Amino acid sequence: MAYDANDWVNPYLSDRRQYICRQLAQALPNTVTKLSSHDGTAAKFTEWTGHTQRSLETAWQNEGFAKNEKGQWARDGVGAVTTSCEGLVGTIFTRIEQAKMGKRKGGATSFSLSGNDKWGREKETPPVGWHWFRERSASVHPRAGDVFQIGTETRPHQWTHHHVGVITQWSNDDPLMWETVEAGQGGPGRGYDFMIRKEYRLVNPIDNKAPRKVIMGWLDIDEHFG
């Protein structure tokens, strides 16, 4: 029988967590389905991220990228790059409120869940529901429905933010395992963006090509919206 995420939503989760996981299971029932900005699934991609192919290309152009003959976007130099990952998280936040499952607490944004300042420095008091991964324990750890943040610690308690996504399964046993739903999986180099369900896998390493990237932490959805 083919994997169907609808069959794996934990009935013992809170109603809010089940709602998130079921919404995502309907959109991406398996690890083969993909929602892209540039094909027949584009309307669904926009529904979940708020982005269109045109909005992405406009953003890339404004960030100094130019399109080549292969449909890829490239630039000289570095700087901010627009992808759709934070759009997914923003949509999750909006849907929770529209479903009357709570109101957001302040401090967290869709790309700075930790509420760090504009230089990436940690604040003494983070947003309600934010937990640093370094403080994870047997009783305090991510759960399905929570949103996570990936980053690189450039100096003690200061971060470069890279990516956000949604946890759909989590095992706190050793070794840590998870399943996630993530947008922002393409970008300028591909010429389009897409959203997928990533298979159940080891949490670490986050990125074999960038070993300094780690899970900064997670936003507990029940605490943040409770």
Order of alpha helices (4+ residues) and beta strands (2+ residues): alpha-beta-alpha-alpha-beta-beta-alpha-beta-beta-beta-beta-beta-beta-alpha
